[in-house]
Amino acid sequence: MLITNTQNTPFGEYETFKTHLLLGQSNTGSLEISLQITEVEISGVQFLHRHEEAQCYYILSGCGEIFIEGETREVKP
C-alpha cells in the first residue's frame, strides 16, 4: 500500500507555481498515472507540457484557462 502526501513526495517550485507529485512513475513505477497537487499564483501560469500518462485536473479554488488538444477552456471549482 502506498500512502503519499505533500510531506513525503517530490516537490517542484517554479516561477509562478508549486507542485507536489503524489503519484507517478517515481513512486508507482507506472507510466499510466500522474497525480499532483499544484498551487498556481494569481495571474500565474503552468508552462505548456505533455504527458504520456493520463492526467486529471480538479480545481479547488480560483479560475483560469486550460489548453488541451488545441482547445482553450475556462476552468473553475
Backbone bond lengths (Angstrom), bond angles and torsions (degrees), N, CA, C in turn:
res aa  C-N    CA-C-N  psi(-1)  N-CA   C-N-CA  omega(-1)  CA-C   N-CA-C  phi
1 M - - - 1.451 - - 1.528 108.37 -
2 L 1.308 116.13 132.28 1.456 122.02 178.70 1.522 109.19 -104.51
3 I 1.309 117.23 123.57 1.465 122.13 176.22 1.519 107.01 -116.87
4 T 1.343 116.41 120.44 1.461 120.31 -178.26 1.513 110.46 -124.71
5 N 1.311 114.80 157.99 1.459 122.16 173.73 1.522 107.65 -158.90
6 T 1.311 117.56 -178.72 1.460 120.45 -176.67 1.523 112.52 -70.73
7 Q 1.309 117.88 -11.81 1.469 120.93 -179.34 1.526 113.15 -87.64
8 N 1.336 118.12 -22.91 1.461 119.43 -173.91 1.531 114.11 -122.93
9 T 1.317 117.31 23.57 1.460 121.03 -178.44 1.528 110.36 -127.56
10 P 1.342 116.90 161.55 1.466 120.24 178.97 1.525 111.71 -58.09
11 F 1.324 116.18 140.67 1.459 123.54 -176.70 1.523 108.95 -124.06
12 G 1.319 116.14 135.56 1.460 120.72 175.45 1.514 109.61 -124.14
13 E 1.317 116.92 135.73 1.464 121.00 177.38 1.513 108.02 -123.48
14 Y 1.322 114.71 123.51 1.449 121.77 -176.25 1.524 109.01 -121.65
15 E 1.317 117.79 -178.67 1.464 121.06 -173.71 1.521 113.57 -56.23
16 T 1.337 118.15 -44.78 1.474 119.90 -175.81 1.525 113.83 -124.80
17 F 1.333 117.77 10.27 1.464 119.03 177.30 1.522 111.25 -154.50
18 K 1.337 114.62 159.52 1.462 123.32 175.52 1.520 107.45 -126.18
19 T 1.325 117.37 146.38 1.451 119.84 -178.20 1.529 111.87 -145.05
20 H 1.318 115.13 143.28 1.462 123.32 174.78 1.521 107.74 -116.46
21 L 1.326 117.88 125.58 1.455 122.05 177.84 1.524 108.37 -88.44
22 L 1.333 116.76 100.75 1.462 121.35 -178.70 1.525 112.24 -77.00
23 L 1.327 116.71 -44.49 1.466 122.04 177.47 1.512 108.85 -134.04
24 G 1.301 116.33 134.36 1.451 121.60 177.72 1.511 109.83 -175.84
25 Q 1.316 116.14 -174.03 1.455 120.86 -177.00 1.530 111.60 -57.64
26 S 1.335 117.76 -35.09 1.462 120.24 -176.01 1.528 113.75 -64.25
27 N 1.339 118.23 -29.16 1.466 118.15 -179.13 1.536 114.05 -121.62
28 T 1.335 117.98 -4.93 1.464 119.54 175.89 1.525 112.32 -117.73
29 G 1.334 115.88 -19.42 1.460 119.99 -175.61 1.516 112.61 79.15
30 S 1.317 118.21 -2.02 1.462 122.65 -175.33 1.518 111.87 -95.34
31 L 1.310 115.71 137.07 1.466 121.79 171.95 1.521 111.12 -94.12
32 E 1.340 117.27 7.92 1.456 121.19 -174.71 1.520 113.77 -102.74
33 I 1.335 118.48 -6.59 1.460 119.86 -176.53 1.523 110.98 -140.72
34 S 1.315 115.06 144.32 1.457 122.32 173.61 1.522 106.84 -145.50
35 L 1.314 116.79 122.22 1.461 121.65 178.03 1.512 107.83 -128.74
36 Q 1.327 115.75 120.82 1.455 121.22 -176.99 1.514 110.43 -132.13
37 I 1.324 115.55 153.93 1.460 121.93 167.20 1.524 105.24 -108.86
38 T 1.319 115.41 120.87 1.457 120.17 -177.15 1.516 109.87 -125.99
39 E 1.318 116.14 132.17 1.466 122.80 175.69 1.521 107.80 -111.91
40 V 1.345 115.72 119.68 1.462 121.31 -179.88 1.527 107.87 -107.90
41 E 1.319 116.39 130.00 1.467 120.79 178.98 1.528 110.59 -63.71
42 I 1.311 116.58 157.63 1.462 121.40 174.41 1.521 107.90 -57.28
43 S 1.318 116.90 131.11 1.468 125.30 -175.83 1.523 112.53 66.94
44 G 1.340 117.86 9.86 1.459 121.58 178.64 1.514 111.55 -83.48
45 V 1.319 115.43 169.80 1.460 121.80 178.10 1.522 109.81 -137.59
46 Q 1.309 115.48 151.02 1.457 121.44 167.78 1.515 105.43 -104.06
47 F 1.322 117.80 128.85 1.460 121.65 -174.20 1.523 111.30 -60.77
48 L 1.339 115.46 150.82 1.463 120.90 176.88 1.518 109.23 -62.32
49 H 1.318 116.11 135.04 1.451 121.07 -179.95 1.522 109.94 -155.73
50 R 1.321 116.97 169.17 1.464 123.17 -179.38 1.522 109.73 -127.43
51 H 1.329 114.76 152.37 1.462 122.02 174.96 1.512 109.15 -133.28
52 E 1.312 116.43 142.81 1.464 120.44 170.22 1.530 109.05 -76.06
53 E 1.325 116.47 -36.14 1.459 120.95 -178.10 1.531 110.46 -79.41
54 A 1.327 115.67 158.36 1.462 121.18 176.22 1.523 109.41 -66.78
55 Q 1.308 116.67 145.46 1.458 121.23 177.63 1.521 108.78 -139.19
56 C 1.313 115.97 139.76 1.450 122.63 -178.26 1.516 108.81 -123.78
57 Y 1.313 117.27 138.70 1.462 121.91 176.18 1.522 108.88 -110.10
58 Y 1.315 117.00 130.94 1.464 123.51 176.67 1.523 105.94 -126.34
59 I 1.317 117.26 109.18 1.464 122.69 -173.55 1.524 109.09 -86.08
60 L 1.331 116.82 121.78 1.467 121.76 -179.57 1.524 112.56 -90.01
61 S 1.324 116.69 -37.12 1.462 119.71 179.82 1.523 108.99 -156.93
62 G 1.322 115.07 163.36 1.455 120.34 -179.34 1.520 111.53 81.01
63 C 1.307 115.76 -169.46 1.460 121.88 178.06 1.510 108.27 -152.04
64 G 1.311 115.85 165.40 1.457 120.16 -179.52 1.500 111.07 -179.05
65 E 1.313 114.61 -160.69 1.451 121.91 178.72 1.518 108.77 -128.68
66 I 1.326 114.81 147.50 1.457 120.76 176.68 1.527 107.48 -127.53
67 F 1.314 116.65 140.59 1.462 122.88 -178.54 1.524 107.95 -114.77
68 I 1.338 116.46 112.88 1.466 121.80 -179.12 1.519 109.16 -134.19
69 E 1.320 115.63 129.71 1.461 122.71 177.04 1.523 112.51 48.42
70 G 1.332 116.44 46.31 1.456 121.78 174.46 1.518 115.30 80.47
71 E 1.318 117.91 7.30 1.461 121.75 -177.54 1.536 110.37 -126.04
72 T 1.332 116.82 135.46 1.455 122.17 176.90 1.531 108.64 -101.71
73 R 1.347 115.73 130.68 1.468 120.92 179.83 1.521 109.13 -129.98
74 E 1.338 117.49 147.82 1.460 122.79 174.26 1.525 108.24 -75.78
75 V 1.337 116.09 140.62 1.464 120.88 176.71 1.520 109.00 -128.55
76 K 1.339 115.31 147.15 1.455 123.28 177.18 1.528 107.80 -162.67
77 P 1.335 118.01 169.55 1.461 120.03 -179.51 1.537 112.74 -56.51
